[in-house]
């Protein structure tokens, strides 16, 4: 607490020691607090070296710098689609705080409330970020380091499920190889409902948590969104998550490698039951159903990723 206050004063973010700090949910990879002080209402993040999961999972805290730089780039390309970065220094990232009334899209989806316009906005935003950075050599250099992406995504998701499902190792490793060879635009790396903040009383939508941003495969982010909508379908079959998936992909409107998108989606689904960070809301029966769908997408893929909903019918 004292170190944080000293940092905020030293950086000129507040001139007072009258600082109120409230812990926020930072997922498994960060310490996150809300800070209120004279002239300041912000969120402050510090990256953890060891993540809060049952299995050992280490990651380089330098990813916080990547997140700050990615937020600044994303904000320049699409103003208002991400929180503003107030400061990035000495292991602290200080960003704009969302109003108290905002909530994550995940909360709505788990409750069965499916707003297809939110999905469409996320698709348009992703398409905008991808088109705005496609083939940009400067962005490729700035975000060419995939260390955090490997530590927080490829190793605990792809490589872990390849180890735990040896019969799928070839297709998973092929997915990794294509991903490594397909770097063509900025990728968020965790484009999922938990990282989307929405204004329940308006049209505000923020995409947060850019810590594994990198210059990468354009199918990775849409696969993560579609995959999480499929997980919600398994968990709550009565809600129309398929409509959100269709709206998202239509708004994304990007030429893409359809086979890679399907493989990436299959890898995500399998990782959320058998990887290092399983989805905590799935029951045993739902995990079994998710595993079966993932294996089908990886071994006998349908023509289009949206056909995955037909396989769940």
ChimeraX commands (.cxc) that place a marker at each C-alpha (Angstrom):
marker #1 position 0.00,0.00,0.00 radius 0.5
marker #1 position 2.72,2.45,0.98 radius 0.5
marker #1 position 4.76,1.56,-2.11 radius 0.5
marker #1 position 1.74,2.14,-4.35 radius 0.5
marker #1 position 0.94,5.52,-2.81 radius 0.5
marker #1 position 4.58,6.57,-3.09 radius 0.5
marker #1 position 4.59,5.53,-6.73 radius 0.5
marker #1 position 1.43,7.48,-7.57 radius 0.5
marker #1 position 2.76,10.62,-5.91 radius 0.5
marker #1 position 6.21,10.26,-7.47 radius 0.5
marker #1 position 4.66,9.87,-10.93 radius 0.5
marker #1 position 2.54,12.97,-10.45 radius 0.5
marker #1 position -0.77,11.13,-10.62 radius 0.5
marker #1 position -1.85,12.60,-7.29 radius 0.5
marker #1 position -0.28,15.02,-4.86 radius 0.5
marker #1 position -2.01,13.60,-1.80 radius 0.5
marker #1 position -1.41,10.63,0.47 radius 0.5
marker #1 position -5.19,10.41,0.94 radius 0.5
marker #1 position -5.52,7.36,-1.31 radius 0.5
marker #1 position -8.28,4.78,-1.07 radius 0.5
marker #1 position -7.48,1.34,-2.44 radius 0.5
marker #1 position -9.96,-1.45,-3.16 radius 0.5
marker #1 position -8.96,-4.90,-4.38 radius 0.5
marker #1 position -10.56,-6.02,-7.62 radius 0.5
marker #1 position -10.82,-9.39,-9.27 radius 0.5
marker #1 position -7.70,-9.62,-11.42 radius 0.5
marker #1 position -8.12,-13.16,-12.67 radius 0.5
marker #1 position -5.21,-15.49,-12.06 radius 0.5
marker #1 position -2.36,-13.43,-13.47 radius 0.5
marker #1 position -2.43,-9.95,-11.86 radius 0.5
marker #1 position -2.90,-7.96,-8.68 radius 0.5
marker #1 position -5.55,-5.38,-9.57 radius 0.5
marker #1 position -6.83,-2.54,-7.37 radius 0.5
marker #1 position -9.13,0.43,-7.78 radius 0.5
marker #1 position -7.50,3.64,-6.58 radius 0.5
marker #1 position -9.34,6.82,-5.62 radius 0.5
marker #1 position -7.39,9.94,-4.66 radius 0.5
marker #1 position -7.68,13.67,-5.22 radius 0.5
marker #1 position -7.55,14.08,-9.00 radius 0.5
marker #1 position -7.39,10.34,-9.65 radius 0.5
marker #1 position -9.93,7.55,-10.17 radius 0.5
marker #1 position -8.12,4.63,-11.74 radius 0.5
marker #1 position -7.30,0.94,-11.86 radius 0.5
marker #1 position -3.73,-0.10,-11.06 radius 0.5
marker #1 position -2.31,-3.43,-12.17 radius 0.5
marker #1 position 0.82,-5.36,-11.27 radius 0.5
marker #1 position 1.65,-8.62,-13.02 radius 0.5
marker #1 position 2.30,-11.79,-11.02 radius 0.5
marker #1 position 5.27,-14.03,-11.71 radius 0.5
marker #1 position 3.37,-17.12,-10.51 radius 0.5
marker #1 position -0.26,-17.38,-11.46 radius 0.5
marker #1 position -3.06,-18.25,-9.03 radius 0.5
marker #1 position -3.89,-21.73,-10.30 radius 0.5
marker #1 position -3.53,-25.18,-8.79 radius 0.5
marker #1 position -0.70,-26.21,-11.12 radius 0.5
marker #1 position 2.62,-24.36,-11.31 radius 0.5
marker #1 position 2.30,-21.69,-13.99 radius 0.5
marker #1 position 5.04,-19.08,-14.29 radius 0.5
marker #1 position 5.06,-16.01,-16.53 radius 0.5
marker #1 position 7.28,-12.99,-17.10 radius 0.5
marker #1 position 5.89,-9.89,-15.30 radius 0.5
marker #1 position 7.30,-7.76,-18.15 radius 0.5
marker #1 position 4.05,-8.53,-19.96 radius 0.5
marker #1 position 2.56,-5.55,-18.10 radius 0.5
marker #1 position 4.59,-3.26,-20.35 radius 0.5
marker #1 position 3.18,-5.06,-23.39 radius 0.5
marker #1 position -0.33,-4.51,-22.08 radius 0.5
marker #1 position 0.20,-0.78,-21.60 radius 0.5
marker #1 position 1.67,-0.32,-25.07 radius 0.5
marker #1 position -1.06,-2.43,-26.67 radius 0.5
marker #1 position -3.79,-0.43,-24.92 radius 0.5
marker #1 position -2.29,2.79,-26.24 radius 0.5
marker #1 position -2.15,1.44,-29.79 radius 0.5
marker #1 position -5.67,0.01,-29.62 radius 0.5
marker #1 position -6.96,3.32,-28.25 radius 0.5
marker #1 position -5.35,5.28,-31.06 radius 0.5
marker #1 position -6.90,3.00,-33.67 radius 0.5
marker #1 position -10.36,2.84,-32.07 radius 0.5
marker #1 position -10.87,5.64,-29.52 radius 0.5
marker #1 position -13.27,4.67,-26.75 radius 0.5
marker #1 position -12.95,0.92,-27.28 radius 0.5
marker #1 position -10.39,0.47,-24.47 radius 0.5
marker #1 position -9.65,2.28,-21.20 radius 0.5
marker #1 position -7.20,5.17,-21.38 radius 0.5
marker #1 position -3.67,4.56,-20.12 radius 0.5
marker #1 position -2.73,7.16,-17.51 radius 0.5
marker #1 position 0.75,5.87,-16.71 radius 0.5
marker #1 position 3.07,2.92,-17.30 radius 0.5
marker #1 position 6.24,2.78,-15.21 radius 0.5
marker #1 position 8.16,0.80,-12.59 radius 0.5
marker #1 position 5.97,-2.30,-12.83 radius 0.5
marker #1 position 2.67,-0.45,-12.45 radius 0.5
marker #1 position 0.03,0.10,-15.12 radius 0.5
marker #1 position -2.47,2.84,-14.27 radius 0.5
marker #1 position -5.56,2.98,-16.47 radius 0.5
marker #1 position -8.99,4.56,-16.65 radius 0.5
marker #1 position -11.56,2.98,-14.37 radius 0.5
marker #1 position -14.93,1.92,-15.74 radius 0.5
marker #1 position -18.06,3.24,-13.98 radius 0.5
marker #1 position -19.29,1.08,-11.11 radius 0.5
marker #1 position -22.41,0.12,-13.07 radius 0.5
marker #1 position -20.42,-1.58,-15.85 radius 0.5
marker #1 position -20.03,-5.35,-15.78 radius 0.5
marker #1 position -18.32,-8.07,-17.78 radius 0.5
marker #1 position -20.04,-9.59,-20.77 radius 0.5
marker #1 position -19.32,-12.99,-19.19 radius 0.5
marker #1 position -21.72,-12.17,-16.36 radius 0.5
marker #1 position -24.55,-11.52,-18.79 radius 0.5
marker #1 position -23.80,-14.59,-20.89 radius 0.5
marker #1 position -23.68,-16.93,-17.89 radius 0.5
marker #1 position -27.05,-15.54,-16.84 radius 0.5
marker #1 position -28.43,-16.39,-20.27 radius 0.5
marker #1 position -28.69,-12.77,-21.45 radius 0.5
marker #1 position -27.38,-12.72,-25.03 radius 0.5
marker #1 position -27.02,-9.27,-26.61 radius 0.5
marker #1 position -26.06,-9.84,-30.25 radius 0.5
marker #1 position -25.22,-6.14,-30.66 radius 0.5
marker #1 position -22.42,-6.50,-28.11 radius 0.5
marker #1 position -21.12,-9.44,-30.14 radius 0.5
marker #1 position -21.32,-7.38,-33.33 radius 0.5
marker #1 position -19.44,-4.49,-31.75 radius 0.5
marker #1 position -16.69,-6.84,-30.64 radius 0.5
marker #1 position -16.47,-8.28,-34.13 radius 0.5
marker #1 position -16.24,-4.82,-35.71 radius 0.5
marker #1 position -13.62,-3.73,-33.18 radius 0.5
marker #1 position -11.50,-6.82,-33.79 radius 0.5
marker #1 position -11.74,-6.33,-37.52 radius 0.5
marker #1 position -10.72,-2.70,-37.11 radius 0.5
marker #1 position -7.68,-3.57,-35.01 radius 0.5
marker #1 position -6.62,-6.30,-37.39 radius 0.5
marker #1 position -7.00,-4.16,-40.52 radius 0.5
marker #1 position -5.32,-1.22,-38.80 radius 0.5
marker #1 position -2.18,-3.26,-38.02 radius 0.5
marker #1 position -2.07,-5.74,-40.91 radius 0.5
marker #1 position 1.30,-5.76,-42.59 radius 0.5
marker #1 position 2.58,-2.93,-40.38 radius 0.5
marker #1 position 6.30,-3.51,-39.93 radius 0.5
marker #1 position 6.56,-1.12,-36.98 radius 0.5
marker #1 position 3.76,-2.92,-35.10 radius 0.5
marker #1 position 5.31,-6.26,-35.99 radius 0.5
marker #1 position 8.60,-5.16,-34.43 radius 0.5
marker #1 position 7.00,-3.65,-31.33 radius 0.5
marker #1 position 4.85,-6.71,-30.61 radius 0.5
marker #1 position 7.04,-9.41,-32.09 radius 0.5
marker #1 position 8.06,-10.87,-28.71 radius 0.5
marker #1 position 5.70,-13.79,-28.02 radius 0.5
marker #1 position 7.23,-14.81,-24.68 radius 0.5
marker #1 position 4.16,-13.99,-22.57 radius 0.5
marker #1 position 1.83,-15.38,-25.22 radius 0.5
marker #1 position 3.71,-18.66,-25.14 radius 0.5
marker #1 position 3.76,-18.77,-21.34 radius 0.5
marker #1 position 0.12,-17.84,-20.84 radius 0.5
marker #1 position -1.57,-19.32,-23.91 radius 0.5
marker #1 position 0.38,-21.75,-26.08 radius 0.5
marker #1 position 2.05,-23.74,-23.27 radius 0.5
marker #1 position -0.88,-24.06,-20.83 radius 0.5
marker #1 position -3.50,-24.43,-23.56 radius 0.5
marker #1 position -2.19,-25.99,-26.78 radius 0.5
marker #1 position 0.88,-27.85,-25.57 radius 0.5
marker #1 position -0.76,-29.08,-22.38 radius 0.5
marker #1 position -3.72,-30.64,-24.21 radius 0.5
marker #1 position -1.35,-32.16,-26.77 radius 0.5
marker #1 position 0.46,-33.87,-23.89 radius 0.5
marker #1 position -2.76,-35.01,-22.24 radius 0.5
marker #1 position -4.33,-36.21,-25.51 radius 0.5
marker #1 position -1.44,-37.84,-27.38 radius 0.5
marker #1 position -3.70,-38.97,-30.21 radius 0.5
marker #1 position -4.42,-35.29,-30.94 radius 0.5
marker #1 position -0.81,-34.12,-30.70 radius 0.5
marker #1 position -0.29,-33.96,-34.46 radius 0.5
marker #1 position -3.29,-31.73,-35.17 radius 0.5
marker #1 position -2.61,-29.51,-32.15 radius 0.5
marker #1 position 1.06,-29.13,-33.11 radius 0.5
marker #1 position -0.03,-28.33,-36.67 radius 0.5
marker #1 position -2.28,-25.62,-35.26 radius 0.5
marker #1 position 0.70,-24.17,-33.37 radius 0.5
marker #1 position 2.89,-24.29,-36.47 radius 0.5
marker #1 position 0.30,-22.51,-38.62 radius 0.5
marker #1 position -0.18,-19.95,-35.85 radius 0.5
marker #1 position 3.54,-19.22,-35.76 radius 0.5
marker #1 position 3.70,-18.88,-39.55 radius 0.5
marker #1 position 0.59,-16.67,-39.84 radius 0.5
marker #1 position 1.70,-13.55,-37.98 radius 0.5
marker #1 position 0.06,-10.72,-39.89 radius 0.5
marker #1 position -1.67,-8.36,-37.44 radius 0.5
marker #1 position -2.02,-7.40,-33.79 radius 0.5
marker #1 position -3.65,-10.14,-31.73 radius 0.5
marker #1 position -5.18,-9.49,-28.30 radius 0.5
marker #1 position -4.56,-13.04,-27.12 radius 0.5
marker #1 position -7.53,-13.35,-24.74 radius 0.5
marker #1 position -10.50,-11.98,-26.66 radius 0.5
marker #1 position -13.07,-13.51,-24.36 radius 0.5
marker #1 position -16.25,-12.39,-22.57 radius 0.5
marker #1 position -14.48,-11.93,-19.21 radius 0.5
marker #1 position -12.32,-9.27,-20.84 radius 0.5
marker #1 position -15.23,-7.27,-22.21 radius 0.5
marker #1 position -16.80,-4.56,-20.04 radius 0.5
marker #1 position -20.23,-3.29,-21.04 radius 0.5
marker #1 position -22.40,-0.37,-20.02 radius 0.5
marker #1 position -25.83,-1.79,-19.10 radius 0.5
marker #1 position -27.43,1.62,-19.58 radius 0.5
marker #1 position -25.77,2.63,-22.85 radius 0.5
marker #1 position -23.61,1.48,-25.72 radius 0.5
marker #1 position -20.20,1.54,-24.05 radius 0.5
marker #1 position -17.99,-1.50,-24.65 radius 0.5
marker #1 position -14.35,-1.86,-23.58 radius 0.5
marker #1 position -11.91,-4.64,-24.37 radius 0.5
marker #1 position -9.44,-5.00,-21.49 radius 0.5
marker #1 position -6.46,-7.18,-20.42 radius 0.5
marker #1 position -4.03,-6.93,-23.35 radius 0.5
marker #1 position -1.12,-8.54,-21.49 radius 0.5
marker #1 position -0.46,-11.25,-24.09 radius 0.5
marker #1 position -0.92,-8.98,-27.11 radius 0.5
marker #1 position 1.43,-9.87,-29.95 radius 0.5
marker #1 position 1.80,-9.76,-33.70 radius 0.5
marker #1 position 0.16,-13.01,-34.61 radius 0.5
marker #1 position -2.42,-15.28,-36.17 radius 0.5
marker #1 position -5.64,-13.43,-37.13 radius 0.5
marker #1 position -7.76,-16.51,-36.33 radius 0.5
marker #1 position -6.66,-16.73,-32.70 radius 0.5
marker #1 position -8.89,-13.99,-31.26 radius 0.5
marker #1 position -12.11,-14.92,-33.09 radius 0.5
marker #1 position -11.59,-18.56,-32.11 radius 0.5
marker #1 position -11.40,-17.52,-28.45 radius 0.5
marker #1 position -14.68,-15.59,-28.72 radius 0.5
marker #1 position -16.50,-18.35,-30.61 radius 0.5
marker #1 position -15.09,-20.98,-28.28 radius 0.5
marker #1 position -16.36,-19.22,-25.19 radius 0.5
marker #1 position -19.80,-18.80,-26.73 radius 0.5
marker #1 position -19.80,-22.55,-27.39 radius 0.5
marker #1 position -18.82,-23.20,-23.76 radius 0.5
marker #1 position -21.78,-21.10,-22.63 radius 0.5
marker #1 position -24.02,-23.09,-24.98 radius 0.5
marker #1 position -22.92,-26.34,-23.37 radius 0.5
marker #1 position -23.57,-24.84,-19.94 radius 0.5
marker #1 position -26.90,-23.19,-20.77 radius 0.5
marker #1 position -28.39,-24.75,-23.94 radius 0.5
marker #1 position -31.59,-22.70,-23.81 radius 0.5
marker #1 position -29.87,-19.37,-24.59 radius 0.5
marker #1 position -29.14,-18.36,-28.19 radius 0.5
marker #1 position -25.37,-18.01,-28.10 radius 0.5
marker #1 position -25.24,-19.14,-31.72 radius 0.5
marker #1 position -26.85,-15.87,-32.77 radius 0.5
marker #1 position -24.10,-13.97,-30.97 radius 0.5
marker #1 position -21.47,-16.08,-32.72 radius 0.5
marker #1 position -22.99,-15.37,-36.10 radius 0.5
marker #1 position -23.23,-11.64,-35.42 radius 0.5
marker #1 position -19.63,-11.55,-34.22 radius 0.5
marker #1 position -18.23,-13.28,-37.30 radius 0.5
marker #1 position -20.36,-11.25,-39.71 radius 0.5
marker #1 position -19.14,-8.00,-38.14 radius 0.5
marker #1 position -15.53,-9.22,-38.05 radius 0.5
marker #1 position -15.83,-9.60,-41.83 radius 0.5
marker #1 position -12.28,-10.76,-42.44 radius 0.5
marker #1 position -10.90,-13.15,-45.02 radius 0.5
marker #1 position -9.44,-15.96,-42.99 radius 0.5
marker #1 position -8.18,-19.52,-42.88 radius 0.5
marker #1 position -11.39,-21.33,-42.01 radius 0.5
marker #1 position -9.65,-24.60,-41.17 radius 0.5
marker #1 position -7.28,-22.84,-38.77 radius 0.5
marker #1 position -10.16,-21.02,-37.11 radius 0.5
marker #1 position -11.88,-24.34,-36.48 radius 0.5
marker #1 position -8.69,-25.94,-35.16 radius 0.5
marker #1 position -8.03,-23.00,-32.84 radius 0.5
marker #1 position -11.60,-23.24,-31.54 radius 0.5
marker #1 position -11.17,-26.96,-30.90 radius 0.5
marker #1 position -7.91,-26.35,-29.03 radius 0.5
marker #1 position -9.55,-23.74,-26.81 radius 0.5
marker #1 position -12.51,-25.96,-25.96 radius 0.5
marker #1 position -10.26,-28.86,-25.05 radius 0.5
marker #1 position -7.98,-26.60,-23.00 radius 0.5
marker #1 position -10.89,-25.30,-20.95 radius 0.5
marker #1 position -11.56,-28.83,-19.72 radius 0.5
marker #1 position -8.10,-30.45,-19.82 radius 0.5
marker #1 position -5.64,-27.54,-19.80 radius 0.5
marker #1 position -4.06,-25.68,-16.90 radius 0.5
marker #1 position -7.00,-23.28,-16.50 radius 0.5
marker #1 position -10.27,-25.23,-16.80 radius 0.5
marker #1 position -13.59,-23.39,-16.91 radius 0.5
marker #1 position -14.91,-23.47,-13.35 radius 0.5
marker #1 position -18.61,-23.29,-14.25 radius 0.5
marker #1 position -18.81,-26.54,-16.21 radius 0.5
marker #1 position -20.21,-29.67,-14.57 radius 0.5
marker #1 position -18.67,-33.08,-15.16 radius 0.5
marker #1 position -21.30,-33.86,-17.80 radius 0.5
marker #1 position -20.68,-30.51,-19.48 radius 0.5
marker #1 position -16.94,-31.11,-19.50 radius 0.5
marker #1 position -17.52,-34.45,-21.18 radius 0.5
marker #1 position -19.72,-32.82,-23.82 radius 0.5
marker #1 position -17.19,-30.05,-24.39 radius 0.5
marker #1 position -14.38,-32.56,-24.76 radius 0.5
marker #1 position -16.37,-34.53,-27.33 radius 0.5
marker #1 position -17.10,-31.39,-29.35 radius 0.5
marker #1 position -13.46,-30.30,-29.24 radius 0.5
marker #1 position -12.25,-33.67,-30.43 radius 0.5
marker #1 position -14.75,-33.60,-33.28 radius 0.5
marker #1 position -13.58,-30.14,-34.40 radius 0.5
marker #1 position -9.97,-31.34,-34.38 radius 0.5
marker #1 position -10.44,-34.75,-36.00 radius 0.5
marker #1 position -13.50,-34.40,-38.24 radius 0.5
marker #1 position -14.04,-30.64,-38.71 radius 0.5
marker #1 position -17.24,-29.29,-40.27 radius 0.5
marker #1 position -17.10,-26.84,-43.21 radius 0.5
marker #1 position -17.62,-23.74,-41.05 radius 0.5
marker #1 position -16.94,-22.95,-37.39 radius 0.5
marker #1 position -20.58,-21.96,-36.85 radius 0.5
marker #1 position -21.54,-25.54,-37.71 radius 0.5
marker #1 position -20.21,-26.43,-34.25 radius 0.5
marker #1 position -23.60,-25.41,-32.86 radius 0.5
marker #1 position -25.27,-28.04,-35.07 radius 0.5
marker #1 position -22.96,-30.64,-33.55 radius 0.5
marker #1 position -24.28,-29.68,-30.11 radius 0.5
marker #1 position -27.93,-29.91,-31.16 radius 0.5
marker link #1:1,2 radius 0.2
marker link #1:2,3 radius 0.2
marker link #1:3,4 radius 0.2
marker link #1:4,5 radius 0.2
marker link #1:5,6 radius 0.2
marker link #1:6,7 radius 0.2
marker link #1:7,8 radius 0.2
marker link #1:8,9 radius 0.2
marker link #1:9,10 radius 0.2
marker link #1:10,11 radius 0.2
marker link #1:11,12 radius 0.2
marker link #1:12,13 radius 0.2
marker link #1:13,14 radius 0.2
marker link #1:14,15 radius 0.2
marker link #1:15,16 radius 0.2
marker link #1:16,17 radius 0.2
marker link #1:17,18 radius 0.2
marker link #1:18,19 radius 0.2
marker link #1:19,20 radius 0.2
marker link #1:20,21 radius 0.2
marker link #1:21,22 radius 0.2
marker link #1:22,23 radius 0.2
marker link #1:23,24 radius 0.2
marker link #1:24,25 radius 0.2
marker link #1:25,26 radius 0.2
marker link #1:26,27 radius 0.2
marker link #1:27,28 radius 0.2
marker link #1:28,29 radius 0.2
marker link #1:29,30 radius 0.2
marker link #1:30,31 radius 0.2
marker link #1:31,32 radius 0.2
marker link #1:32,33 radius 0.2
marker link #1:33,34 radius 0.2
marker link #1:34,35 radius 0.2
marker link #1:35,36 radius 0.2
marker link #1:36,37 radius 0.2
marker link #1:37,38 radius 0.2
marker link #1:38,39 radius 0.2
marker link #1:39,40 radius 0.2
marker link #1:40,41 radius 0.2
marker link #1:41,42 radius 0.2
marker link #1:42,43 radius 0.2
marker link #1:43,44 radius 0.2
marker link #1:44,45 radius 0.2
marker link #1:45,46 radius 0.2
marker link #1:46,47 radius 0.2
marker link #1:47,48 radius 0.2
marker link #1:48,49 radius 0.2
marker link #1:49,50 radius 0.2
marker link #1:50,51 radius 0.2
marker link #1:51,52 radius 0.2
marker link #1:52,53 radius 0.2
marker link #1:53,54 radius 0.2
marker link #1:54,55 radius 0.2
marker link #1:55,56 radius 0.2
marker link #1:56,57 radius 0.2
marker link #1:57,58 radius 0.2
marker link #1:58,59 radius 0.2
marker link #1:59,60 radius 0.2
marker link #1:60,61 radius 0.2
marker link #1:61,62 radius 0.2
marker link #1:62,63 radius 0.2
marker link #1:63,64 radius 0.2
marker link #1:64,65 radius 0.2
marker link #1:65,66 radius 0.2
marker link #1:66,67 radius 0.2
marker link #1:67,68 radius 0.2
marker link #1:68,69 radius 0.2
marker link #1:69,70 radius 0.2
marker link #1:70,71 radius 0.2
marker link #1:71,72 radius 0.2
marker link #1:72,73 radius 0.2
marker link #1:73,74 radius 0.2
marker link #1:74,75 radius 0.2
marker link #1:75,76 radius 0.2
marker link #1:76,77 radius 0.2
marker link #1:77,78 radius 0.2
marker link #1:78,79 radius 0.2
marker link #1:79,80 radius 0.2
marker link #1:80,81 radius 0.2
marker link #1:81,82 radius 0.2
marker link #1:82,83 radius 0.2
marker link #1:83,84 radius 0.2
marker link #1:84,85 radius 0.2
marker link #1:85,86 radius 0.2
marker link #1:86,87 radius 0.2
marker link #1:87,88 radius 0.2
marker link #1:88,89 radius 0.2
marker link #1:89,90 radius 0.2
marker link #1:90,91 radius 0.2
marker link #1:91,92 radius 0.2
marker link #1:92,93 radius 0.2
marker link #1:93,94 radius 0.2
marker link #1:94,95 radius 0.2
marker link #1:95,96 radius 0.2
marker link #1:96,97 radius 0.2
marker link #1:97,98 radius 0.2
marker link #1:98,99 radius 0.2
marker link #1:99,100 radius 0.2
marker link #1:100,101 radius 0.2
marker link #1:101,102 radius 0.2
marker link #1:102,103 radius 0.2
marker link #1:103,104 radius 0.2
marker link #1:104,105 radius 0.2
marker link #1:105,106 radius 0.2
marker link #1:106,107 radius 0.2
marker link #1:107,108 radius 0.2
marker link #1:108,109 radius 0.2
marker link #1:109,110 radius 0.2
marker link #1:110,111 radius 0.2
marker link #1:111,112 radius 0.2
marker link #1:112,113 radius 0.2
marker link #1:113,114 radius 0.2
marker link #1:114,115 radius 0.2
marker link #1:115,116 radius 0.2
marker link #1:116,117 radius 0.2
marker link #1:117,118 radius 0.2
marker link #1:118,119 radius 0.2
marker link #1:119,120 radius 0.2
marker link #1:120,121 radius 0.2
marker link #1:121,122 radius 0.2
marker link #1:122,123 radius 0.2
marker link #1:123,124 radius 0.2
marker link #1:124,125 radius 0.2
marker link #1:125,126 radius 0.2
marker link #1:126,127 radius 0.2
marker link #1:127,128 radius 0.2
marker link #1:128,129 radius 0.2
marker link #1:129,130 radius 0.2
marker link #1:130,131 radius 0.2
marker link #1:131,132 radius 0.2
marker link #1:132,133 radius 0.2
marker link #1:133,134 radius 0.2
marker link #1:134,135 radius 0.2
marker link #1:135,136 radius 0.2
marker link #1:136,137 radius 0.2
marker link #1:137,138 radius 0.2
marker link #1:138,139 radius 0.2
marker link #1:139,140 radius 0.2
marker link #1:140,141 radius 0.2
marker link #1:141,142 radius 0.2
marker link #1:142,143 radius 0.2
marker link #1:143,144 radius 0.2
marker link #1:144,145 radius 0.2
marker link #1:145,146 radius 0.2
marker link #1:146,147 radius 0.2
marker link #1:147,148 radius 0.2
marker link #1:148,149 radius 0.2
marker link #1:149,150 radius 0.2
marker link #1:150,151 radius 0.2
marker link #1:151,152 radius 0.2
marker link #1:152,153 radius 0.2
marker link #1:153,154 radius 0.2
marker link #1:154,155 radius 0.2
marker link #1:155,156 radius 0.2
marker link #1:156,157 radius 0.2
marker link #1:157,158 radius 0.2
marker link #1:158,159 radius 0.2
marker link #1:159,160 radius 0.2
marker link #1:160,161 radius 0.2
marker link #1:161,162 radius 0.2
marker link #1:162,163 radius 0.2
marker link #1:163,164 radius 0.2
marker link #1:164,165 radius 0.2
marker link #1:165,166 radius 0.2
marker link #1:166,167 radius 0.2
marker link #1:167,168 radius 0.2
marker link #1:168,169 radius 0.2
marker link #1:169,170 radius 0.2
marker link #1:170,171 radius 0.2
marker link #1:171,172 radius 0.2
marker link #1:172,173 radius 0.2
marker link #1:173,174 radius 0.2
marker link #1:174,175 radius 0.2
marker link #1:175,176 radius 0.2
marker link #1:176,177 radius 0.2
marker link #1:177,178 radius 0.2
marker link #1:178,179 radius 0.2
marker link #1:179,180 radius 0.2
marker link #1:180,181 radius 0.2
marker link #1:181,182 radius 0.2
marker link #1:182,183 radius 0.2
marker link #1:183,184 radius 0.2
marker link #1:184,185 radius 0.2
marker link #1:185,186 radius 0.2
marker link #1:186,187 radius 0.2
marker link #1:187,188 radius 0.2
marker link #1:188,189 radius 0.2
marker link #1:189,190 radius 0.2
marker link #1:190,191 radius 0.2
marker link #1:191,192 radius 0.2
marker link #1:192,193 radius 0.2
marker link #1:193,194 radius 0.2
marker link #1:194,195 radius 0.2
marker link #1:195,196 radius 0.2
marker link #1:196,197 radius 0.2
marker link #1:197,198 radius 0.2
marker link #1:198,199 radius 0.2
marker link #1:199,200 radius 0.2
marker link #1:200,201 radius 0.2
marker link #1:201,202 radius 0.2
marker link #1:202,203 radius 0.2
marker link #1:203,204 radius 0.2
marker link #1:204,205 radius 0.2
marker link #1:205,206 radius 0.2
marker link #1:206,207 radius 0.2
marker link #1:207,208 radius 0.2
marker link #1:208,209 radius 0.2
marker link #1:209,210 radius 0.2
marker link #1:210,211 radius 0.2
marker link #1:211,212 radius 0.2
marker link #1:212,213 radius 0.2
marker link #1:213,214 radius 0.2
marker link #1:214,215 radius 0.2
marker link #1:215,216 radius 0.2
marker link #1:216,217 radius 0.2
marker link #1:217,218 radius 0.2
marker link #1:218,219 radius 0.2
marker link #1:219,220 radius 0.2
marker link #1:220,221 radius 0.2
marker link #1:221,222 radius 0.2
marker link #1:222,223 radius 0.2
marker link #1:223,224 radius 0.2
marker link #1:224,225 radius 0.2
marker link #1:225,226 radius 0.2
marker link #1:226,227 radius 0.2
marker link #1:227,228 radius 0.2
marker link #1:228,229 radius 0.2
marker link #1:229,230 radius 0.2
marker link #1:230,231 radius 0.2
marker link #1:231,232 radius 0.2
marker link #1:232,233 radius 0.2
marker link #1:233,234 radius 0.2
marker link #1:234,235 radius 0.2
marker link #1:235,236 radius 0.2
marker link #1:236,237 radius 0.2
marker link #1:237,238 radius 0.2
marker link #1:238,239 radius 0.2
marker link #1:239,240 radius 0.2
marker link #1:240,241 radius 0.2
marker link #1:241,242 radius 0.2
marker link #1:242,243 radius 0.2
marker link #1:243,244 radius 0.2
marker link #1:244,245 radius 0.2
marker link #1:245,246 radius 0.2
marker link #1:246,247 radius 0.2
marker link #1:247,248 radius 0.2
marker link #1:248,249 radius 0.2
marker link #1:249,250 radius 0.2
marker link #1:250,251 radius 0.2
marker link #1:251,252 radius 0.2
marker link #1:252,253 radius 0.2
marker link #1:253,254 radius 0.2
marker link #1:254,255 radius 0.2
marker link #1:255,256 radius 0.2
marker link #1:256,257 radius 0.2
marker link #1:257,258 radius 0.2
marker link #1:258,259 radius 0.2
marker link #1:259,260 radius 0.2
marker link #1:260,261 radius 0.2
marker link #1:261,262 radius 0.2
marker link #1:262,263 radius 0.2
marker link #1:263,264 radius 0.2
marker link #1:264,265 radius 0.2
marker link #1:265,266 radius 0.2
marker link #1:266,267 radius 0.2
marker link #1:267,268 radius 0.2
marker link #1:268,269 radius 0.2
marker link #1:269,270 radius 0.2
marker link #1:270,271 radius 0.2
marker link #1:271,272 radius 0.2
marker link #1:272,273 radius 0.2
marker link #1:273,274 radius 0.2
marker link #1:274,275 radius 0.2
marker link #1:275,276 radius 0.2
marker link #1:276,277 radius 0.2
marker link #1:277,278 radius 0.2
marker link #1:278,279 radius 0.2
marker link #1:279,280 radius 0.2
marker link #1:280,281 radius 0.2
marker link #1:281,282 radius 0.2
marker link #1:282,283 radius 0.2
marker link #1:283,284 radius 0.2
marker link #1:284,285 radius 0.2
marker link #1:285,286 radius 0.2
marker link #1:286,287 radius 0.2
marker link #1:287,288 radius 0.2
marker link #1:288,289 radius 0.2
marker link #1:289,290 radius 0.2
marker link #1:290,291 radius 0.2
marker link #1:291,292 radius 0.2
marker link #1:292,293 radius 0.2
marker link #1:293,294 radius 0.2
marker link #1:294,295 radius 0.2
marker link #1:295,296 radius 0.2
marker link #1:296,297 radius 0.2
marker link #1:297,298 radius 0.2
marker link #1:298,299 radius 0.2
marker link #1:299,300 radius 0.2
marker link #1:300,301 radius 0.2
marker link #1:301,302 radius 0.2
marker link #1:302,303 radius 0.2
marker link #1:303,304 radius 0.2
marker link #1:304,305 radius 0.2
marker link #1:305,306 radius 0.2
marker link #1:306,307 radius 0.2
marker link #1:307,308 radius 0.2
marker link #1:308,309 radius 0.2
marker link #1:309,310 radius 0.2
marker link #1:310,311 radius 0.2
marker link #1:311,312 radius 0.2
marker link #1:312,313 radius 0.2
view
